[in-house]
Amino acid sequence: MDPTQDDSLIRLLETYQERLRLDQALVRRGLSPRYYNPAELAQLQQICAQVQQSSSAMPHSKQTEASPEQLSNDGFIQKLAAFHGERGTTLDPSPRVNGKPIDLQKLYQIVLNLGGYDQVSREKLAWRKVGQEFHLGATNAAAYAFALKTAYYKNLAAFEIKDHHNKTPPPREILEDVTAKGGDLLSRTLGNYRQPTVEEAEASGEEEVKTPEGGDKMDLDEPGSGTGRSTR
């Protein structure tokens, strides 16, 4: 129910109740009711009580809180930008993967529908499946998958923890400021965080790809790495 409509209903209900009390007082004095038929007074009072009970049973926060799919894309980005402003991190409202702009609201909904960032990161090749929703192409799929994962990690992961899970995200020093390798963000703390090993990164199937020459692998998330050319 729209909050404005709900407030109007309450005001209207209060008016009816006031008129009912006045009519009932007149009837008790042997006078004719001013607003309603005497035979209807008991029934009207019962109806008002039922409406009031139904209205008060609906929490106001549930009426006004909009889900991500209900927000316009602009509204979603504004909410996301406000979150990053409070967190002291930088939002990229339109990251690009393989030259294509990524709709962050769409990405957020897809990942949430799959169980969230941690769940998607636990499943091998799951980020490639997410990438298929954006038609990024089959060539260099591993590179695009990790670039998409990084876009989510930098822009949406902490927001997911706060907005969807209603928990406090880890500090930026062990989230946005470090690599997107690995998962377990919901349980990550300064005390237990460590960088994933190369073997753990390779096990996910997305973090590393071969160089065009077929030589050593390189980390896609480390700009300026001397081991090869990063695919963007």
Buried (B, 14 or more C-beta within 10 A) or exposed (E): EEEEEBEEBBEEBEEBBEBBEBBBEBBEEEEEBEBBEEEBBEEBBEEBEEBBEEBEEEEEEEEEEEEBEEBEEEEBBEBBEEBBEEBEBEBEBEBEBBEEEBBBBBBBBBBBEBEBBBBBBEBEBBBBEBBEEBEBBEEBBBBBBBBBBBBBBBBBBBBBBBBBEEEEBBBBEBBBEBBBBBBBBBEBEEEEBEEBEEEEBEEBBBBBBEBEEEEEBBBBBEEEEEEBEBBE
